[in-house]
Amino acid sequence: MDECLSAQKMSDLYEHTSLTPLRVAHKSGYIDWASQPSMFKQYPKFLYTFPHPKSTSSLSLTAHAKNEALKVIELSRKITLQTKRGDKPYYQLNTPSAGNLHPIELYVQIRGVKGVISGIYHVDALNNALVLIREVEQEGIEPSVGLSEKFNGIIFIVSIVPYRSEWKYGERAFRYCYLDAGHQIGAIKAAANFCQQSVTILSEFDAKSLNTQMGFLNQEFCCGVLAIGSKTNRAVKKIEPPLMQVAPTDYYESNDFIATKIREQGVYSAIFDENNFVVEEKAIVQRRSARNFAPTKMSKEQFEYFMQLDANVSESWHVVLLKSDFMEAGVYKNSKLIKAGHFAKEITELLINQSFVGNASMIVVITAKQFNANELMNAAANAHSVHLQTQMQGVGFSGIGAFYDAKLQKFLQTKEPILYLYAIGSNA
Ligand SMILES: Cc1cc2nc3c(=O)[nH]c(=O)nc-3n(C[C@H](O)[C@H](O)[C@H](O)COP(=O)(O)O)c2cc1C
């Protein structure tokens, strides 16, 4: 998908979205939360919703449970904690998100599922409901996602709404959007694992034309399509006209840098491994990012588990081992110690003085030869799997998107772009 992007363009994009002490100093200032763009897209109320939001609680684990086939959708994207910040509700989802801004939307086409109208639905996380945008019969989304016949089952479409993140993070949001999208892809994969269903990635189609079919305005872009179900041999026509256009935020104000860059990218095309562990529902709905780590060290078993796990999730990874009784502290590259030492202070500074990371046991840094949407989504989809495994083992985890890029590269002795980091350690 990204072959058209030259190496120069990719490194320009990396540099352009890098954090430096100067840029951080310029950016850090007062944020008026009253001006936060809306975090949940809302389709018009006259559309049919399933189930009716009034009959369900947004925090219930099984609102769609009347139809087991829909559970995989509900577990893919839902609010799992609702609190208050000041007088505003504060929602947290089953997916983590940089700054908890959630620049993501999710849609599904359901076809041939007993008890459900076949159609294209918006997954309305706010109301824990499915909003029917268009019924499908002879027509469907299949031709727009590279399928020439009707597909029985569920087709998931993940989209990015950059302004929700750009509003706070400016151009750095390019990265956060795709990392959040990777977590969303990982969450779908995890829900399918729990429901014992197998997911396929669809990527052989034109993303631009899918954006048009979905009715996306220039503020929303599809970035991943996944399918659970089976192909049929029945012909299908493209939906005509495209779906209705609904703005994904209540207002929009952008310099269009991110939208322009996103238009150059395609959709998720990585070949991801099936999860090689069994996901528990509890881990999906109780997942939370660690906000602190305990000074205690992780057990030998936990430590070995997560060290070995990292070896499977990325071709290029570094671990900064901050504390362990079982291995020497220092920087490891693909399991080999390249720099011994105690680096809690250095790593805290490199991660923009986020002091809680200094108490973690290890910081995992994912790098790649290329810097593009696909690599970012892949890094985060794999990180999501690690996140759920930490949750199941009672270990703390937090994704880290804020770091001084060039300085961290220098510290790690790598020229590869840094995609994503996560901290793992004992729960505080
Ligand atoms: C892409 C990404 C980047 C993140 N970066 C940071 C970070 O730099 N520092 C931090 O403390 N948390 C970071 N987080 C964690 C979020 O702050 C957290 O997911 C959010 O507050 C919601 O909380 P929850 O994950 O418990 O639902 C990041 C999460 C994601 C997905």
The ligand as a MOL file (V3000), in Angstrom:
LIG
                    3D

  0  0  0     0  0            999 V3000
M  V30 BEGIN CTAB
M  V30 COUNTS 31 33 0 0 0
M  V30 BEGIN ATOM
M  V30 1 C -0.8890 5.5710 20.9910 0
M  V30 2 C -0.8990 5.7640 22.4690 0
M  V30 3 C 0.0110 6.6070 23.0650 0
M  V30 4 C 0.0070 6.7830 24.4480 0
M  V30 5 N 0.9620 7.5700 25.0120 0
M  V30 6 C 1.0050 7.7120 26.3390 0
M  V30 7 C 2.0500 8.4550 26.9530 0
M  V30 8 O 2.9390 8.9750 26.2890 0
M  V30 9 N 2.0290 8.5780 28.3110 0
M  V30 10 C 1.0620 7.9920 29.0720 0
M  V30 11 O 1.1020 8.1340 30.2990 0
M  V30 12 N 0.0600 7.2750 28.5180 0
M  V30 13 C 0.0100 7.1040 27.1800 0
M  V30 14 N -0.9780 6.3450 26.6130 0
M  V30 15 C -2.0360 5.7420 27.4440 0
M  V30 16 C -3.2820 6.6220 27.4180 0
M  V30 17 O -3.0670 7.7850 28.1750 0
M  V30 18 C -4.5000 5.8360 27.9160 0
M  V30 19 O -4.7800 4.8240 27.0080 0
M  V30 20 C -5.7160 6.7480 28.0600 0
M  V30 21 O -5.5510 7.6780 29.0870 0
M  V30 22 C -6.9770 5.9580 28.3410 0
M  V30 23 O -6.8540 5.1860 29.4960 0
M  V30 24 P -7.1310 3.6070 29.4370 0
M  V30 25 O -6.0970 3.0290 28.4870 0
M  V30 26 O -6.9370 3.1220 30.8360 0
M  V30 27 O -8.4980 3.4060 28.9120 0
M  V30 28 C -0.9680 6.1430 25.2440 0
M  V30 29 C -1.8990 5.2910 24.6360 0
M  V30 30 C -1.8600 5.0920 23.2680 0
M  V30 31 C -2.8430 4.1590 22.6260 0
M  V30 END ATOM
M  V30 BEGIN BOND
M  V30 1 1 1 2
M  V30 2 1 2 3
M  V30 3 2 2 30
M  V30 4 2 3 4
M  V30 5 1 4 5
M  V30 6 1 4 28
M  V30 7 2 5 6
M  V30 8 1 6 7
M  V30 9 1 6 13
M  V30 10 2 7 8
M  V30 11 1 7 9
M  V30 12 1 9 10
M  V30 13 2 10 11
M  V30 14 1 10 12
M  V30 15 2 12 13
M  V30 16 1 13 14
M  V30 17 1 14 15
M  V30 18 1 14 28
M  V30 19 1 15 16
M  V30 20 1 16 17
M  V30 21 1 16 18
M  V30 22 1 18 19
M  V30 23 1 18 20
M  V30 24 1 20 21
M  V30 25 1 20 22
M  V30 26 1 22 23
M  V30 27 1 23 24
M  V30 28 2 24 25
M  V30 29 1 24 26
M  V30 30 1 24 27
M  V30 31 2 28 29
M  V30 32 1 29 30
M  V30 33 1 30 31
M  V30 END BOND
M  V30 END CTAB
M  END
